[in-house]
């Protein structure tokens, strides 16, 4: 059976909780198989909007160092994910005390309702759980996913792409970086204009 849910990682604005289980009721015997399914679960919590003055409180808070050395980081409904300068993928545990290495290599990762990333070869990947990734058609240098699972990206030619169903739709304009979230889609072009 699964244990209790961990404390939500955020008081408002969307956080995550996790819980785990061990195969002990009954425990496998005589070479029997382990329990079927995942040994941990995650869920979204405290999705309500934060009070308007909450942002100011967050901005005035002291920085807290979390162990790990990352080149890029992303926080979304699926937790805090990052990649280091060796393209190793890391996920911060729900208690925010340690990083867990995830199989694969990515140059950039994005956490939202799902986990997406791009590797140094511009290949696009979606995380399926249990250290498994699915390659998605197309080539991007930057991908971002919202907590509503809206996926946008930018390719090497600075073209903008939006995921619609199982395909990509090109959107007019040129960007070098894109971000999608509750406040809409934001981007930066080659002249550093927003």
Backbone as JSON Lines, residues from 0, in Angstrom:
{"i":0,"aa":"X","n":[0.83,-1.19,0.0],"ca":[0.0,0.0,0.0],"c":[0.88,1.25,0.0]}
{"i":1,"aa":"X","n":[0.35,2.32,-0.59],"ca":[1.08,3.58,-0.61],"c":[1.03,4.24,0.76]}
{"i":2,"aa":"X","n":[2.09,4.95,1.11],"ca":[2.15,5.71,2.34],"c":[1.39,7.02,2.19]}
{"i":3,"aa":"X","n":[1.51,7.88,3.2],"ca":[0.85,9.18,3.17],"c":[1.5,10.1,2.15]}
{"i":4,"aa":"X","n":[0.72,11.07,1.67],"ca":[1.25,12.08,0.75],"c":[2.2,12.99,1.5]}
{"i":5,"aa":"X","n":[3.28,13.4,0.85],"ca":[4.21,14.35,1.44],"c":[3.54,15.72,1.54]}
{"i":6,"aa":"X","n":[4.18,16.63,2.26],"ca":[3.69,17.99,2.35],"c":[3.78,18.63,0.96]}
{"i":7,"aa":"X","n":[2.79,19.45,0.63],"ca":[2.79,20.11,-0.67],"c":[4.01,21.04,-0.77]}
{"i":8,"aa":"X","n":[4.65,21.07,-1.93],"ca":[5.87,21.85,-2.11],"c":[5.6,23.35,-2.23]}
{"i":9,"aa":"X","n":[4.32,23.75,-2.33],"ca":[3.98,25.17,-2.43],"c":[2.71,25.45,-1.64]}
{"i":10,"aa":"X","n":[2.63,26.65,-1.05],"ca":[1.44,27.04,-0.31],"c":[0.31,27.45,-1.24]}
{"i":11,"aa":"X","n":[0.65,27.92,-2.43],"ca":[-0.33,28.35,-3.42],"c":[0.36,28.41,-4.78]}
{"i":12,"aa":"X","n":[-0.41,28.57,-5.83],"ca":[0.16,28.69,-7.16],"c":[0.59,27.38,-7.78]}
{"i":13,"aa":"X","n":[0.35,26.28,-7.12],"ca":[0.65,24.96,-7.67],"c":[1.94,24.38,-7.15]}
{"i":14,"aa":"X","n":[1.84,23.27,-6.52],"ca":[3.0,22.53,-6.04],"c":[2.81,21.06,-6.35]}
{"i":15,"aa":"X","n":[3.61,20.23,-5.74],"ca":[3.48,18.8,-5.95],"c":[3.64,18.06,-4.64]}
{"i":16,"aa":"X","n":[3.06,16.88,-4.6],"ca":[3.18,15.97,-3.47],"c":[3.57,14.61,-4.03]}
{"i":17,"aa":"X","n":[4.21,13.81,-3.2],"ca":[4.54,12.46,-3.63],"c":[4.29,11.49,-2.48]}
{"i":18,"aa":"X","n":[4.2,10.25,-2.85],"ca":[4.1,9.17,-1.86],"c":[4.71,7.93,-2.49]}
{"i":19,"aa":"X","n":[5.12,7.01,-1.65],"ca":[5.77,5.81,-2.16],"c":[5.21,4.58,-1.45]}
{"i":20,"aa":"X","n":[5.6,3.45,-1.96],"ca":[5.16,2.18,-1.37],"c":[6.28,1.16,-1.46]}
{"i":21,"aa":"X","n":[6.18,0.19,-0.61],"ca":[7.09,-0.94,-0.66],"c":[6.25,-2.2,-0.84]}
{"i":22,"aa":"X","n":[6.84,-3.19,-1.39],"ca":[6.13,-4.44,-1.66],"c":[6.28,-5.35,-0.45]}
{"i":23,"aa":"X","n":[5.47,-5.09,0.59],"ca":[5.61,-5.85,1.84],"c":[4.3,-6.44,2.33]}
{"i":24,"aa":"X","n":[3.21,-6.29,1.59],"ca":[1.91,-6.74,2.09],"c":[1.13,-7.45,0.98]}
{"i":25,"aa":"X","n":[1.43,-8.68,0.63],"ca":[2.48,-9.53,1.2],"c":[3.81,-9.3,0.48]}
{"i":26,"aa":"X","n":[4.87,-9.68,1.16],"ca":[6.21,-9.6,0.58],"c":[6.4,-10.78,-0.37]}
{"i":27,"aa":"X","n":[7.07,-10.53,-1.54],"ca":[7.3,-11.64,-2.47],"c":[8.13,-12.74,-1.8]}
{"i":28,"aa":"X","n":[7.76,-13.98,-2.06],"ca":[8.46,-15.12,-1.46],"c":[8.86,-16.12,-2.54]}
{"i":29,"aa":"X","n":[9.9,-16.86,-2.27],"ca":[10.34,-17.95,-3.14],"c":[10.55,-17.49,-4.58]}
{"i":30,"aa":"X","n":[11.17,-16.31,-4.77],"ca":[11.45,-15.81,-6.11],"c":[10.25,-15.17,-6.79]}
{"i":31,"aa":"X","n":[9.19,-14.89,-6.03],"ca":[7.99,-14.28,-6.6],"c":[8.24,-12.87,-7.11]}
{"i":32,"aa":"X","n":[7.35,-12.39,-7.92],"ca":[7.48,-11.06,-8.53],"c":[7.17,-9.95,-7.54]}
{"i":33,"aa":"X","n":[7.85,-8.81,-7.75],"ca":[7.53,-7.62,-6.96],"c":[6.15,-7.11,-7.33]}
{"i":34,"aa":"X","n":[5.67,-6.16,-6.56],"ca":[4.37,-5.55,-6.83],"c":[4.36,-4.96,-8.23]}
{"i":35,"aa":"X","n":[3.23,-4.97,-8.88],"ca":[3.09,-4.39,-10.2],"c":[2.88,-2.89,-10.08]}
{"i":36,"aa":"X","n":[3.3,-2.16,-11.11],"ca":[3.08,-0.72,-11.13],"c":[4.24,0.06,-10.53]}
{"i":37,"aa":"X","n":[4.05,1.36,-10.48],"ca":[5.08,2.28,-9.98],"c":[5.23,2.15,-8.47]}
{"i":38,"aa":"X","n":[6.44,2.46,-7.96],"ca":[6.66,2.44,-6.51],"c":[6.5,3.82,-5.89]}
{"i":39,"aa":"X","n":[6.18,4.82,-6.73],"ca":[5.91,6.16,-6.22],"c":[4.88,6.85,-7.11]}
{"i":40,"aa":"X","n":[4.19,7.84,-6.54],"ca":[3.19,8.61,-7.26],"c":[3.41,10.09,-6.96]}
{"i":41,"aa":"X","n":[3.0,10.95,-7.89],"ca":[3.03,12.4,-7.7],"c":[1.68,12.96,-8.05]}
{"i":42,"aa":"X","n":[1.33,14.05,-7.41],"ca":[0.1,14.74,-7.77],"c":[0.26,16.24,-7.55]}
{"i":43,"aa":"X","n":[-0.59,17.0,-8.23],"ca":[-0.61,18.45,-8.13],"c":[-1.36,18.83,-6.86]}
{"i":44,"aa":"X","n":[-0.96,19.92,-6.2],"ca":[-1.64,20.35,-4.97],"c":[-1.6,21.88,-4.86]}
{"i":45,"aa":"X","n":[-2.45,22.42,-4.02],"ca":[-2.53,23.86,-3.75],"c":[-2.5,24.68,-5.05]}
{"i":46,"aa":"X","n":[-3.45,24.35,-5.93],"ca":[-3.51,25.0,-7.25],"c":[-4.11,26.41,-7.2]}
{"i":47,"aa":"X","n":[-4.7,26.78,-6.07],"ca":[-5.33,28.1,-6.0],"c":[-4.32,29.21,-6.21]}
{"i":48,"aa":"X","n":[-4.78,30.31,-6.82],"ca":[-3.9,31.45,-7.05],"c":[-3.36,31.99,-5.73]}
{"i":49,"aa":"X","n":[-2.16,32.49,-5.77],"ca":[-1.57,33.13,-4.6],"c":[-2.14,34.54,-4.46]}
{"i":50,"aa":"X","n":[-2.27,35.03,-3.23],"ca":[-2.7,36.42,-3.05],"c":[-1.73,37.36,-3.76]}
{"i":51,"aa":"X","n":[-2.23,38.51,-4.19],"ca":[-1.4,39.45,-4.94],"c":[-0.14,39.85,-4.19]}
{"i":52,"aa":"X","n":[-0.2,40.0,-2.88],"ca":[0.97,40.4,-2.12],"c":[1.93,39.23,-1.86]}
{"i":53,"aa":"X","n":[1.52,38.01,-2.19],"ca":[2.36,36.85,-1.97],"c":[3.63,36.91,-2.81]}
{"i":54,"aa":"X","n":[3.52,37.37,-4.04],"ca":[4.69,37.47,-4.91],"c":[5.76,38.34,-4.27]}
{"i":55,"aa":"X","n":[5.34,39.46,-3.69],"ca":[6.3,40.33,-3.03],"c":[6.97,39.62,-1.86]}
{"i":56,"aa":"X","n":[6.21,38.84,-1.13],"ca":[6.8,38.09,-0.03],"c":[7.85,37.12,-0.54]}
{"i":57,"aa":"X","n":[7.56,36.46,-1.64],"ca":[8.51,35.51,-2.2],"c":[9.77,36.23,-2.66]}
{"i":58,"aa":"X","n":[9.61,37.36,-3.34],"ca":[10.76,38.09,-3.85],"c":[11.64,38.65,-2.74]}
{"i":59,"aa":"X","n":[11.05,38.92,-1.58],"ca":[11.82,39.47,-0.47],"c":[12.45,38.38,0.39]}
{"i":60,"aa":"X","n":[12.08,37.13,0.14],"ca":[12.6,36.03,0.94],"c":[14.08,35.8,0.63]}
{"i":61,"aa":"X","n":[14.77,35.27,1.62],"ca":[16.19,34.96,1.42],"c":[16.33,33.74,0.53]}
{"i":62,"aa":"X","n":[17.39,33.69,-0.27],"ca":[17.67,32.54,-1.1],"c":[18.1,31.39,-0.22]}
{"i":63,"aa":"X","n":[17.71,30.2,-0.59],"ca":[18.12,29.0,0.12],"c":[18.91,28.13,-0.84]}
{"i":64,"aa":"X","n":[20.09,27.72,-0.44],"ca":[20.89,26.85,-1.31],"c":[20.4,25.43,-1.18]}
{"i":65,"aa":"X","n":[20.16,24.83,-2.32],"ca":[19.77,23.43,-2.39],"c":[20.94,22.69,-3.01]}
{"i":66,"aa":"X","n":[21.33,21.54,-2.45],"ca":[22.48,20.83,-2.99],"c":[22.32,20.53,-4.47]}
{"i":67,"aa":"X","n":[23.39,20.65,-5.22],"ca":[23.36,20.35,-6.65],"c":[23.95,21.48,-7.45]}
{"i":68,"aa":"X","n":[24.49,21.15,-8.59],"ca":[25.08,22.15,-9.49],"c":[24.41,21.96,-10.84]}
{"i":69,"aa":"X","n":[23.54,22.89,-11.2],"ca":[22.78,22.78,-12.43],"c":[23.07,23.93,-13.38]}
{"i":70,"aa":"X","n":[22.94,23.67,-14.67],"ca":[23.09,24.7,-15.68],"c":[21.73,25.29,-16.03]}
{"i":71,"aa":"X","n":[20.65,24.49,-15.93],"ca":[19.29,24.94,-16.21],"c":[18.35,24.26,-15.23]}
{"i":72,"aa":"X","n":[17.24,24.95,-14.93],"ca":[16.27,24.43,-13.97],"c":[14.87,24.82,-14.4]}
{"i":73,"aa":"X","n":[13.88,24.01,-14.02],"ca":[12.48,24.28,-14.35],"c":[11.6,23.77,-13.22]}
{"i":74,"aa":"X","n":[10.61,24.58,-12.84],"ca":[9.65,24.18,-11.82],"c":[8.25,24.2,-12.39]}
{"i":75,"aa":"X","n":[7.53,23.15,-12.21],"ca":[6.15,23.06,-12.67],"c":[5.39,22.06,-11.83]}
{"i":76,"aa":"X","n":[4.21,21.72,-12.3],"ca":[3.34,20.81,-11.58],"c":[4.01,19.47,-11.29]}
{"i":77,"aa":"X","n":[4.9,19.03,-12.15],"ca":[5.58,17.75,-11.95],"c":[6.85,17.88,-11.12]}
{"i":78,"aa":"X","n":[7.05,19.04,-10.49],"ca":[8.18,19.2,-9.6],"c":[9.28,20.07,-10.17]}
{"i":79,"aa":"X","n":[10.45,20.0,-9.51],"ca":[11.61,20.78,-9.92],"c":[12.59,19.84,-10.61]}
{"i":80,"aa":"X","n":[12.93,20.19,-11.86],"ca":[13.83,19.39,-12.68],"c":[14.97,20.27,-13.15]}
{"i":81,"aa":"X","n":[16.11,19.67,-13.42],"ca":[17.24,20.43,-13.92],"c":[18.2,19.57,-14.71]}
{"i":82,"aa":"X","n":[19.1,20.24,-15.41],"ca":[20.18,19.55,-16.11],"c":[21.48,20.24,-15.75]}
{"i":83,"aa":"X","n":[22.56,19.47,-15.67],"ca":[23.86,20.06,-15.36],"c":[24.66,20.27,-16.65]}
{"i":84,"aa":"X","n":[25.87,20.73,-16.53],"ca":[26.69,21.04,-17.7],"c":[27.11,19.79,-18.48]}
{"i":85,"aa":"X","n":[26.93,18.61,-17.9],"ca":[27.19,17.35,-18.61],"c":[25.93,16.78,-19.25]}
{"i":86,"aa":"X","n":[24.84,17.56,-19.23],"ca":[23.52,17.15,-19.76],"c":[22.87,16.04,-18.96]}
{"i":87,"aa":"X","n":[23.34,15.8,-17.72],"ca":[22.69,14.85,-16.84],"c":[21.38,15.46,-16.34]}
{"i":88,"aa":"X","n":[20.36,14.63,-16.18],"ca":[19.02,15.08,-15.78],"c":[18.82,14.77,-14.31]}
{"i":89,"aa":"X","n":[18.27,15.76,-13.57],"ca":[18.06,15.61,-12.14],"c":[16.66,16.08,-11.76]}
{"i":90,"aa":"X","n":[16.07,15.4,-10.77],"ca":[14.77,15.8,-10.21],"c":[14.95,16.02,-8.71]}
{"i":91,"aa":"X","n":[14.42,17.13,-8.21],"ca":[14.47,17.41,-6.78],"c":[13.37,16.63,-6.08]}
{"i":92,"aa":"X","n":[13.71,15.95,-4.99],"ca":[12.71,15.19,-4.25],"c":[11.67,16.13,-3.65]}
{"i":93,"aa":"X","n":[10.48,15.61,-3.37],"ca":[9.37,16.42,-2.87],"c":[9.72,17.14,-1.58]}
{"i":94,"aa":"X","n":[10.59,16.55,-0.74],"ca":[10.98,17.21,0.5],"c":[12.06,18.28,0.28]}
{"i":95,"aa":"X","n":[12.51,18.43,-0.97],"ca":[13.49,19.42,-1.4],"c":[14.84,19.28,-0.69]}
{"i":96,"aa":"X","n":[15.21,18.06,-0.35],"ca":[16.47,17.84,0.36],"c":[17.53,17.17,-0.48]}
{"i":97,"aa":"X","n":[17.13,16.52,-1.59],"ca":[18.14,15.84,-2.39],"c":[17.67,15.74,-3.84]}
{"i":98,"aa":"X","n":[18.65,15.56,-4.72],"ca":[18.4,15.41,-6.15],"c":[18.52,13.95,-6.53]}
{"i":99,"aa":"X","n":[17.63,13.49,-7.41],"ca":[17.65,12.12,-7.91],"c":[18.02,12.16,-9.38]}
{"i":100,"aa":"X","n":[19.0,11.35,-9.77],"ca":[19.45,11.29,-11.16],"c":[18.42,10.54,-11.98]}
{"i":101,"aa":"X","n":[18.03,11.1,-13.11],"ca":[17.09,10.49,-14.04],"c":[17.88,10.03,-15.27]}
{"i":102,"aa":"X","n":[17.58,8.85,-15.76],"ca":[18.27,8.31,-16.92],"c":[18.08,9.21,-18.14]}
{"i":103,"aa":"X","n":[19.13,9.39,-18.91],"ca":[19.06,10.17,-20.14],"c":[20.01,11.34,-20.13]}
{"i":104,"aa":"X","n":[20.05,12.05,-21.24],"ca":[20.89,13.24,-21.4],"c":[20.05,14.31,-22.1]}
{"i":105,"aa":"X","n":[19.96,15.49,-21.48],"ca":[19.23,16.62,-22.06],"c":[20.04,17.9,-21.89]}
{"i":106,"aa":"X","n":[19.95,18.79,-22.87],"ca":[20.57,20.1,-22.76],"c":[19.63,21.08,-22.06]}
{"i":107,"aa":"X","n":[18.31,20.79,-22.11],"ca":[17.31,21.65,-21.49],"c":[16.11,20.8,-21.11]}
{"i":108,"aa":"X","n":[15.49,21.09,-19.96],"ca":[14.33,20.34,-19.49],"c":[13.26,21.32,-19.05]}
{"i":109,"aa":"X","n":[11.99,20.92,-19.18],"ca":[10.87,21.76,-18.76],"c":[9.87,20.92,-17.99]}
{"i":110,"aa":"X","n":[9.46,21.43,-16.81],"ca":[8.49,20.75,-15.96],"c":[7.18,21.52,-15.98]}
{"i":111,"aa":"X","n":[6.1,20.83,-16.27],"ca":[4.75,21.39,-16.23],"c":[3.81,20.25,-15.87]}
{"i":112,"aa":"X","n":[2.72,20.09,-16.62],"ca":[1.84,18.94,-16.41],"c":[2.54,17.65,-16.83]}
{"i":113,"aa":"X","n":[3.56,17.79,-17.65],"ca":[4.4,16.67,-18.07],"c":[5.84,17.2,-18.14]}
{"i":114,"aa":"X","n":[6.78,16.33,-18.42],"ca":[8.19,16.71,-18.5],"c":[8.65,16.56,-19.95]}
{"i":115,"aa":"X","n":[9.22,17.63,-20.49],"ca":[9.74,17.64,-21.86],"c":[11.17,18.13,-21.82]}
{"i":116,"aa":"X","n":[11.93,17.78,-22.85],"ca":[13.3,18.26,-22.93],"c":[13.84,18.13,-24.33]}
{"i":117,"aa":"X","n":[14.98,18.78,-24.55],"ca":[15.71,18.65,-25.81],"c":[17.15,18.29,-25.49]}
{"i":118,"aa":"X","n":[17.74,17.45,-26.34],"ca":[19.14,17.09,-26.12],"c":[20.05,17.93,-27.0]}
{"i":119,"aa":"X","n":[21.33,17.7,-26.91],"ca":[22.3,18.51,-27.66],"c":[22.16,18.31,-29.17]}
{"i":120,"aa":"X","n":[21.53,17.23,-29.61],"ca":[21.27,17.0,-31.02],"c":[19.95,17.58,-31.48]}
{"i":121,"aa":"X","n":[19.31,18.38,-30.62],"ca":[18.03,19.05,-30.89],"c":[16.85,18.08,-30.96]}
{"i":122,"aa":"X","n":[17.05,16.83,-30.52],"ca":[15.96,15.87,-30.47],"c":[15.05,16.19,-29.29]}
{"i":123,"aa":"X","n":[13.77,15.97,-29.46],"ca":[12.75,16.3,-28.45],"c":[12.35,15.03,-27.72]}
{"i":124,"aa":"X","n":[12.25,15.14,-26.39],"ca":[11.92,13.98,-25.57],"c":[10.82,14.32,-24.58]}
{"i":125,"aa":"X","n":[9.93,13.36,-24.31],"ca":[8.87,13.48,-23.3],"c":[9.07,12.35,-22.29]}
{"i":126,"aa":"X","n":[9.03,12.72,-21.0],"ca":[9.25,11.74,-19.93],"c":[7.98,10.93,-19.7]}
{"i":127,"aa":"X","n":[8.13,9.6,-19.67],"ca":[7.0,8.7,-19.46],"c":[6.91,8.19,-18.03]}
{"i":128,"aa":"X","n":[7.92,8.47,-17.22],"ca":[7.99,7.94,-15.86],"c":[8.9,6.73,-15.81]}
{"i":129,"aa":"X","n":[9.28,6.35,-14.61],"ca":[10.12,5.16,-14.38],"c":[11.38,5.18,-15.24]}
{"i":130,"aa":"X","n":[12.03,6.35,-15.37],"ca":[13.27,6.51,-16.13],"c":[13.12,6.14,-17.61]}
{"i":131,"aa":"X","n":[11.94,6.36,-18.17],"ca":[11.68,6.07,-19.58],"c":[11.28,7.35,-20.3]}
{"i":132,"aa":"X","n":[11.84,7.54,-21.51],"ca":[11.59,8.71,-22.34],"c":[11.05,8.27,-23.69]}
{"i":133,"aa":"X","n":[10.2,9.12,-24.28],"ca":[9.69,8.9,-25.63],"c":[10.21,10.0,-26.53]}
{"i":134,"aa":"X","n":[10.84,9.62,-27.64],"ca":[11.29,10.64,-28.58],"c":[10.1,11.14,-29.38]}
{"i":135,"aa":"X","n":[10.02,12.48,-29.5],"ca":[8.94,13.14,-30.23],"c":[9.53,13.66,-31.54]}
{"i":136,"aa":"X","n":[8.75,13.57,-32.61],"ca":[9.25,14.03,-33.91],"c":[9.55,15.52,-33.88]}
{"i":137,"aa":"X","n":[10.51,15.93,-34.7],"ca":[10.87,17.34,-34.8],"c":[12.24,17.61,-34.2]}
{"i":138,"aa":"X","n":[12.68,18.84,-34.36],"ca":[13.98,19.3,-33.83],"c":[13.76,20.67,-33.19]}
{"i":139,"aa":"X","n":[14.18,20.84,-31.94],"ca":[14.07,22.1,-31.22],"c":[15.35,22.36,-30.42]}
{"i":140,"aa":"X","n":[15.6,23.63,-30.12],"ca":[16.69,23.98,-29.21],"c":[16.14,24.42,-27.86]}
{"i":141,"aa":"X","n":[14.84,24.73,-27.8],"ca":[14.19,25.17,-26.56],"c":[12.75,24.66,-26.58]}
{"i":142,"aa":"X","n":[12.32,24.03,-25.48],"ca":[10.94,23.56,-25.35],"c":[10.44,23.97,-23.98]}
{"i":143,"aa":"X","n":[9.14,24.28,-23.88],"ca":[8.55,24.63,-22.59],"c":[7.15,24.06,-22.53]}
{"i":144,"aa":"X","n":[6.76,23.58,-21.34],"ca":[5.44,22.98,-21.13],"c":[4.8,23.65,-19.93]}
{"i":145,"aa":"X","n":[3.5,23.96,-20.04],"ca":[2.77,24.61,-18.95],"c":[2.14,23.57,-18.04]}
{"i":146,"aa":"X","n":[1.59,24.03,-16.92],"ca":[0.86,23.15,-16.02],"c":[-0.46,22.69,-16.63]}
{"i":147,"aa":"X","n":[-0.85,23.27,-17.76],"ca":[-2.02,22.82,-18.52],"c":[-1.61,21.92,-19.68]}
{"i":148,"aa":"X","n":[-0.34,21.55,-19.74],"ca":[0.23,20.68,-20.75],"c":[0.25,21.3,-22.15]}
{"i":149,"aa":"X","n":[0.33,22.62,-22.23],"ca":[0.56,23.29,-23.51],"c":[2.06,23.29,-23.76]}
{"i":150,"aa":"X","n":[2.48,22.81,-24.93],"ca":[3.89,22.65,-25.24],"c":[4.26,23.56,-26.42]}
{"i":151,"aa":"X","n":[5.27,24.39,-26.22],"ca":[5.77,25.3,-27.25],"c":[7.27,25.11,-27.36]}
{"i":152,"aa":"X","n":[7.82,25.46,-28.53],"ca":[9.25,25.33,-28.71],"c":[9.79,26.25,-29.77]}
{"i":153,"aa":"X","n":[11.11,26.32,-29.82],"ca":[11.83,27.14,-30.8],"c":[12.9,26.25,-31.42]}
{"i":154,"aa":"X","n":[13.06,26.33,-32.74],"ca":[14.1,25.53,-33.39],"c":[15.34,26.36,-33.66]}
{"i":155,"aa":"X","n":[16.35,25.73,-34.27],"ca":[17.63,26.4,-34.53],"c":[17.46,27.6,-35.46]}
{"i":156,"aa":"X","n":[16.47,27.55,-36.35],"ca":[16.2,28.66,-37.25],"c":[15.36,29.76,-36.62]}
{"i":157,"aa":"X","n":[15.13,29.66,-35.29],"ca":[14.35,30.63,-34.5],"c":[12.87,30.6,-34.83]}
{"i":158,"aa":"X","n":[12.41,29.53,-35.5],"ca":[10.98,29.38,-35.78],"c":[10.26,28.92,-34.52]}
{"i":159,"aa":"X","n":[9.02,29.35,-34.36],"ca":[8.21,29.06,-33.17],"c":[7.24,27.93,-33.52]}
{"i":160,"aa":"X","n":[7.14,26.97,-32.61],"ca":[6.28,25.81,-32.82],"c":[5.4,25.57,-31.6]}
{"i":161,"aa":"X","n":[4.15,25.15,-31.86],"ca":[3.19,24.81,-30.81],"c":[2.71,23.38,-31.05]}
{"i":162,"aa":"X","n":[2.68,22.6,-29.97],"ca":[2.22,21.21,-30.08],"c":[0.7,21.2,-30.07]}
{"i":163,"aa":"X","n":[0.11,20.58,-31.1],"ca":[-1.34,20.43,-31.18],"c":[-1.63,18.96,-31.42]}
{"i":164,"aa":"X","n":[-2.14,18.29,-30.4],"ca":[-2.36,16.85,-30.51],"c":[-1.04,16.13,-30.62]}
{"i":165,"aa":"X","n":[-0.84,15.43,-31.74],"ca":[0.4,14.67,-31.92],"c":[1.3,15.28,-32.99]}
{"i":166,"aa":"X","n":[1.08,16.55,-33.31],"ca":[1.93,17.19,-34.33],"c":[2.29,18.61,-33.89]}
{"i":167,"aa":"X","n":[3.2,19.23,-34.64],"ca":[3.65,20.58,-34.37],"c":[3.02,21.54,-35.36]}
{"i":168,"aa":"X","n":[2.6,22.69,-34.89],"ca":[2.05,23.75,-35.74],"c":[2.98,24.95,-35.65]}
{"i":169,"aa":"X","n":[3.44,25.46,-36.8],"ca":[4.32,26.62,-36.8],"c":[3.51,27.88,-36.52]}
{"i":170,"aa":"X","n":[4.07,28.75,-35.71],"ca":[3.46,30.02,-35.34],"c":[4.35,31.12,-35.91]}
{"i":171,"aa":"X","n":[3.74,32.18,-36.43],"ca":[4.54,33.25,-37.04],"c":[5.43,33.93,-36.01]}
{"i":172,"aa":"X","n":[6.58,34.4,-36.47],"ca":[7.53,35.11,-35.62],"c":[8.84,34.36,-35.51]}
{"i":173,"aa":"X","n":[9.81,34.99,-34.86],"ca":[11.13,34.41,-34.65],"c":[11.53,34.66,-33.2]}
{"i":174,"aa":"X","n":[11.98,33.62,-32.52],"ca":[12.42,33.71,-31.13],"c":[13.64,32.83,-30.92]}
{"i":175,"aa":"X","n":[14.41,33.17,-29.86],"ca":[15.52,32.3,-29.46],"c":[15.18,31.54,-28.18]}
{"i":176,"aa":"X","n":[14.16,32.02,-27.45],"ca":[13.74,31.37,-26.21],"c":[12.27,31.6,-26.0]}
{"i":177,"aa":"X","n":[11.54,30.6,-25.45],"ca":[10.1,30.71,-25.25],"c":[9.73,30.14,-23.89]}
{"i":178,"aa":"X","n":[8.7,30.72,-23.29],"ca":[8.19,30.26,-22.0],"c":[6.67,30.31,-22.03]}
{"i":179,"aa":"X","n":[6.02,29.26,-21.55],"ca":[4.56,29.2,-21.55],"c":[4.09,28.89,-20.13]}
{"i":180,"aa":"X","n":[3.06,29.62,-19.68],"ca":[2.53,29.41,-18.34],"c":[1.18,30.08,-18.18]}
{"i":181,"aa":"X","n":[0.8,30.29,-16.92],"ca":[-0.5,30.87,-16.63],"c":[-0.67,32.27,-17.21]}
{"i":182,"aa":"X","n":[0.41,33.01,-17.35],"ca":[0.31,34.38,-17.86],"c":[0.45,34.44,-19.38]}
{"i":183,"aa":"X","n":[0.44,33.3,-20.05],"ca":[0.49,33.27,-21.5],"c":[1.81,32.75,-22.02]}
{"i":184,"aa":"X","n":[2.09,33.05,-23.28],"ca":[3.32,32.62,-23.94],"c":[4.23,33.84,-24.07]}
{"i":185,"aa":"X","n":[5.46,33.71,-23.6],"ca":[6.43,34.79,-23.62],"c":[7.66,34.32,-24.38]}
{"i":186,"aa":"X","n":[8.36,35.25,-24.98],"ca":[9.56,34.88,-25.71],"c":[10.55,36.02,-25.82]}
{"i":187,"aa":"X","n":[11.75,35.66,-26.19],"ca":[12.84,36.61,-26.41],"c":[13.38,36.37,-27.82]}
{"i":188,"aa":"X","n":[13.57,37.45,-28.58],"ca":[14.11,37.28,-29.93],"c":[15.61,37.51,-29.94]}
{"i":189,"aa":"X","n":[16.22,37.4,-31.11],"ca":[17.69,37.51,-31.22],"c":[18.2,38.89,-30.83]}
{"i":190,"aa":"X","n":[17.35,39.93,-30.89],"ca":[17.75,41.28,-30.48],"c":[17.49,41.51,-28.99]}
{"i":191,"aa":"X","n":[17.16,40.44,-28.28],"ca":[16.84,40.45,-26.84],"c":[15.59,41.26,-26.51]}
{"i":192,"aa":"X","n":[14.7,41.4,-27.47],"ca":[13.39,42.03,-27.23],"c":[12.43,40.98,-26.71]}
{"i":193,"aa":"X","n":[11.52,41.4,-25.83],"ca":[10.55,40.47,-25.23],"c":[9.24,40.57,-26.02]}
